[in-house]
Amino acid sequence: MNVSGSSSEVCLTVITVCRNAGEKIDLTASSIAVQGPGDYEWLVIDGASTDDTVRRAEAWRGRMAGTVRIVSEPDQGIYDAMNKGLRLARGRWVHFLNADDVYVNPEVLRCVLAFLRVQPEAVLAAYGRVRFVDRRHGFAEEVAAGHRLLDFARSQAPHHQGLFVRTEAARRAGGFAERFGPAADIALTAALRGRGDDTFMAVPGFVVDFALGGVSEAPDVGLKREAARARAVWASLGGWVGSLNFAHGVTLWIRSWLRLGLDRAGLLSGWRRCKARFFPGRYQVEVRK
């Protein structure tokens, strides 16, 4: 493993896990580079890409206020790569911002860093609001999130793209447990929440635009994903939370098939414009391409 960069500790490590990301890595990097001075580093965990991902990432050295470190080697999948990033992080806090995802504006890290510095040791995680962005259809939707048990039961736990976690707390919790498959991220979030209600704090405002289109979002893997999430929630927060989480997850799975049907019929954009008209605070249709 070859990791370049300074060895000094920072407040935050922004970790980007990718493989053959191409120009998507530039999109993410550019959103970090405009953040200005800050006590952070950017750690790229690349799964031995065969395209120009590593070259593109290397080109951002010297263009960011924070240190850039890059690791490129084979891995066993996204959560194996995320665990690697967690082990290598030099920040007291970590945030996973994957290729094609971006910070919503140039002030995000400045505001988040100021927020993290004043949190008591009892706070293990902080989360901001996230938007799901479908650039193909020019659509964005706010993701509801909270840290009450009912939020976990309703599949509204903090999305991992908006989650800032104390590095040592995540390591002590075992990182991303791959036995939970596509729900390894919610398993870690639930494990941290299981230590008490006061372990989470909400960061004011939106922090990340999360790009839709990942494999785990595909309807054909939906029930497997929702069952894994329910098991992960059940393991840390109890049976009633996990059971309700699965019931709610089934409704989300059905909705994903309906969206796919509308998309194939060429009606999805029109449907979303209708939602944007009647729910303007939550839905919108003009986003970055």
C-alpha positions as CSV (number, residue, x, y, z in Angstrom):
1,M,0.0,0.0,0.0
2,N,1.4,3.3,-1.0
3,V,0.0,6.4,0.7
4,S,1.4,9.8,0.2
5,G,0.8,13.0,2.2
6,S,1.7,14.5,5.5
7,S,1.4,12.7,8.8
8,S,-0.1,15.5,10.9
9,E,-3.5,15.1,12.5
10,V,-6.4,17.2,11.2
11,C,-10.0,17.8,12.4
12,L,-11.7,16.1,9.4
13,T,-10.8,13.4,6.9
14,V,-13.0,13.5,3.8
15,I,-12.9,10.0,2.3
16,T,-13.8,9.2,-1.3
17,V,-14.1,5.6,-2.2
18,C,-14.1,4.9,-6.0
19,R,-13.2,2.6,-8.9
20,N,-13.2,3.7,-12.5
21,A,-14.9,6.9,-11.6
22,G,-13.5,8.9,-14.5
23,E,-14.8,12.5,-14.6
24,K,-17.0,11.9,-11.5
25,I,-13.9,12.2,-9.3
26,D,-13.4,15.7,-10.7
27,L,-16.9,16.7,-9.8
28,T,-16.4,15.6,-6.2
29,A,-12.9,17.0,-6.0
30,S,-14.0,20.4,-7.3
31,S,-16.7,20.7,-4.6
32,I,-14.0,20.1,-2.0
33,A,-11.4,22.4,-3.6
34,V,-13.8,25.5,-3.4
35,Q,-14.2,25.0,0.3
36,G,-11.2,27.3,1.0
37,P,-8.9,27.1,4.0
38,G,-9.8,24.4,6.6
39,D,-8.5,21.8,8.9
40,Y,-9.2,18.8,6.7
41,E,-7.6,16.3,4.3
42,W,-9.0,14.4,1.3
43,L,-8.3,10.7,1.3
44,V,-9.0,8.8,-2.0
45,I,-9.4,5.0,-1.7
46,D,-9.3,3.7,-5.2
47,G,-10.0,0.1,-6.1
48,A,-7.2,-0.3,-8.6
49,S,-9.0,1.6,-11.4
50,T,-8.2,0.8,-15.0
51,D,-9.2,4.2,-16.3
52,D,-7.7,7.6,-15.5
53,T,-9.3,8.0,-12.1
54,V,-6.0,8.1,-10.2
55,R,-4.4,10.5,-12.6
56,R,-7.4,12.8,-12.3
57,A,-7.3,12.6,-8.5
58,E,-3.5,13.3,-8.5
59,A,-4.1,16.5,-10.5
60,W,-5.9,18.0,-7.5
61,R,-2.8,18.1,-5.4
62,G,-2.0,21.7,-4.6
63,R,-5.4,22.8,-5.7
64,M,-7.0,22.1,-2.3
65,A,-6.4,23.8,1.0
66,G,-6.2,20.4,2.7
67,T,-3.7,17.6,2.1
68,V,-4.5,15.1,-0.7
69,R,-3.7,11.4,-0.1
70,I,-4.4,8.6,-2.6
71,V,-4.4,4.8,-2.2
72,S,-5.0,2.6,-5.3
73,E,-5.0,-1.1,-4.9
74,P,-7.5,-4.0,-5.2
75,D,-10.2,-4.4,-2.5
76,Q,-13.1,-6.6,-1.7
77,G,-15.9,-4.1,-2.4
78,I,-17.2,-0.7,-1.3
79,Y,-17.4,-1.4,2.4
80,D,-13.9,-3.1,2.5
81,A,-12.7,0.1,0.9
82,M,-14.5,2.3,3.4
83,N,-13.0,0.4,6.3
84,K,-9.6,0.9,4.7
85,G,-10.3,4.6,4.6
86,L,-11.4,4.6,8.2
87,R,-8.2,2.8,9.3
88,L,-6.0,5.3,7.3
89,A,-7.9,8.5,8.3
90,R,-5.8,11.1,10.2
91,G,-8.8,13.2,11.1
92,R,-10.5,13.2,14.4
93,W,-13.7,13.0,12.4
94,V,-14.5,11.3,9.1
95,H,-16.9,12.0,6.3
96,F,-17.5,9.7,3.3
97,L,-18.1,11.7,0.1
98,N,-18.0,9.3,-2.8
99,A,-17.4,10.0,-6.4
100,D,-20.2,11.9,-8.1
101,D,-21.4,13.3,-4.8
102,V,-20.8,17.0,-3.9
103,Y,-21.0,19.5,-1.1
104,V,-23.9,21.8,-1.7
105,N,-22.0,25.1,-1.5
106,P,-18.5,26.5,-0.8
107,E,-19.3,27.2,2.9
108,V,-20.2,23.6,4.0
109,L,-16.8,22.5,5.4
110,R,-16.2,25.9,7.2
111,C,-19.5,25.7,8.9
112,V,-19.2,21.9,9.7
113,L,-15.7,22.2,11.1
114,A,-16.8,25.1,13.4
115,F,-19.7,22.9,14.6
116,L,-17.6,19.8,15.2
117,R,-14.9,21.7,17.2
118,V,-17.4,22.7,19.9
119,Q,-19.1,19.3,20.3
120,P,-18.6,17.5,23.7
121,E,-16.9,14.1,23.7
122,A,-20.3,12.4,24.3
123,V,-21.3,13.4,20.7
124,L,-20.1,10.6,18.4
125,A,-21.8,11.7,15.2
126,A,-23.2,14.8,13.6
127,Y,-25.4,14.9,10.5
128,G,-26.6,17.4,8.0
129,R,-29.4,17.4,5.5
130,V,-28.9,15.5,2.2
131,R,-30.6,15.8,-1.2
132,F,-31.0,12.9,-3.6
133,V,-30.1,14.2,-7.0
134,D,-31.1,12.7,-10.3
135,R,-29.0,14.7,-12.8
136,R,-30.4,12.7,-15.8
137,H,-33.9,14.1,-15.1
138,G,-32.7,17.3,-13.5
139,F,-34.4,16.5,-10.2
140,A,-33.6,16.8,-6.5
141,E,-35.5,15.6,-3.4
142,E,-34.7,16.4,0.2
143,V,-34.0,13.3,2.4
144,A,-35.8,13.3,5.7
145,A,-33.4,12.4,8.6
146,G,-33.4,12.3,12.4
147,H,-31.9,10.3,15.2
148,R,-34.9,9.3,17.2
149,L,-35.7,5.6,17.3
150,L,-38.9,6.3,15.3
151,D,-36.7,7.9,12.6
152,F,-34.7,4.6,12.3
153,A,-38.0,2.7,12.3
154,R,-39.3,4.8,9.4
155,S,-36.1,4.4,7.3
156,Q,-35.2,8.1,8.1
157,A,-31.9,7.5,9.9
158,P,-29.2,10.0,9.0
159,H,-27.9,9.2,5.5
160,H,-24.2,8.3,5.6
161,Q,-23.4,10.9,3.0
162,G,-24.5,13.6,5.4
163,L,-22.9,11.9,8.5
164,F,-19.7,13.1,10.2
165,V,-18.4,10.5,12.7
166,R,-15.7,10.6,15.4
167,T,-13.0,8.4,13.9
168,E,-12.2,6.5,17.1
169,A,-15.9,5.9,17.8
170,A,-16.4,4.4,14.4
171,R,-13.3,2.2,14.8
172,R,-14.4,1.0,18.2
173,A,-17.8,0.1,16.8
174,G,-16.0,-2.1,14.3
175,G,-16.4,0.1,11.2
176,F,-18.7,-1.1,8.4
177,A,-19.8,-4.7,9.3
178,E,-19.8,-6.4,5.9
179,R,-22.0,-9.2,7.2
180,F,-24.9,-6.8,6.8
181,G,-24.2,-6.5,3.0
182,P,-25.7,-3.3,1.5
183,A,-26.7,-2.1,4.9
184,A,-23.3,-1.9,6.5
185,D,-23.5,1.9,6.6
186,I,-26.9,1.9,8.5
187,A,-25.4,-0.8,10.8
188,L,-22.7,1.5,11.9
189,T,-25.1,4.4,12.3
190,A,-27.5,2.3,14.4
191,A,-24.6,1.0,16.5
192,L,-23.5,4.5,17.4
193,R,-27.1,5.5,18.0
194,G,-27.5,2.5,20.3
195,R,-25.1,4.2,22.8
196,G,-27.7,6.8,23.6
197,D,-29.9,9.7,22.2
198,D,-27.2,12.3,23.1
199,T,-24.6,10.7,20.9
200,F,-26.0,12.4,17.8
201,M,-26.3,16.1,16.9
202,A,-27.9,17.7,13.8
203,V,-25.7,20.1,11.7
204,P,-27.8,23.1,10.5
205,G,-28.6,23.1,6.8
206,F,-27.9,21.0,3.8
207,V,-24.4,19.6,3.3
208,V,-24.4,17.1,0.4
209,D,-26.0,16.4,-2.9
210,F,-26.1,12.6,-3.3
211,A,-26.2,11.3,-6.8
212,L,-28.8,8.7,-7.5
213,G,-28.0,5.6,-9.7
214,G,-25.9,3.3,-7.4
215,V,-26.3,-0.5,-7.6
216,S,-27.8,-0.7,-4.1
217,E,-30.7,1.5,-5.3
218,A,-31.8,-0.8,-8.1
219,P,-35.3,-2.2,-7.5
220,D,-34.3,-5.8,-8.2
221,V,-32.0,-5.8,-5.1
222,G,-34.5,-3.8,-3.1
223,L,-36.0,-6.5,-0.8
224,K,-32.6,-7.9,0.0
225,R,-31.4,-4.4,0.8
226,E,-34.4,-3.6,3.0
227,A,-34.1,-6.9,4.9
228,A,-30.4,-6.2,5.5
229,R,-31.2,-2.8,6.8
230,A,-33.9,-4.2,9.1
231,R,-31.4,-6.7,10.5
232,A,-28.8,-4.0,11.1
233,V,-31.3,-1.8,12.9
234,W,-32.7,-4.7,14.9
235,A,-29.1,-5.7,16.1
236,S,-28.5,-2.4,17.8
237,L,-31.9,-0.8,18.5
238,G,-34.2,-3.7,19.2
239,G,-36.8,-5.8,17.5
240,W,-39.7,-3.3,17.3
241,V,-37.5,-0.8,15.5
242,G,-36.1,-3.3,13.1
243,S,-39.6,-4.8,12.3
244,L,-41.1,-1.4,11.6
245,N,-38.0,-0.5,9.5
246,F,-38.6,-3.5,7.3
247,A,-42.3,-2.8,6.9
248,H,-41.5,0.8,5.8
249,G,-38.7,-0.5,3.6
250,V,-41.1,-2.7,1.7
251,T,-43.1,0.5,0.8
252,L,-39.9,2.1,-0.4
253,W,-39.2,-0.9,-2.5
254,I,-42.6,-0.8,-4.1
255,R,-42.1,2.9,-4.8
256,S,-38.8,2.2,-6.5
257,W,-40.5,-0.2,-9.0
258,L,-43.2,2.4,-9.7
259,R,-40.5,5.0,-10.4
260,L,-38.8,2.5,-12.8
261,G,-42.1,2.0,-14.6
262,L,-42.7,5.7,-15.0
263,D,-39.1,6.1,-16.2
264,R,-39.4,3.4,-18.9
265,A,-42.7,5.0,-20.0
266,G,-41.1,8.4,-20.3
267,L,-43.3,9.9,-17.6
268,L,-40.9,10.2,-14.7
269,S,-39.8,13.8,-15.5
270,G,-43.4,14.9,-15.8
271,W,-44.4,13.2,-12.6
272,R,-41.5,14.9,-10.7
273,R,-42.4,18.3,-12.1
274,C,-45.9,17.8,-10.7
275,K,-44.5,17.0,-7.3
276,A,-42.2,20.0,-7.5
277,R,-45.2,22.2,-8.2
278,F,-47.3,20.9,-5.3
279,F,-44.4,20.3,-2.8
280,P,-42.0,23.2,-3.6
281,G,-40.2,23.0,-0.3
282,R,-39.2,19.4,-0.8
283,Y,-39.0,18.8,-4.5
284,Q,-37.3,20.8,-7.2
285,V,-36.3,20.2,-10.8
286,E,-33.4,22.4,-11.7
287,V,-30.1,20.9,-10.5
288,R,-26.5,20.8,-11.6
289,K,-25.8,18.5,-14.6
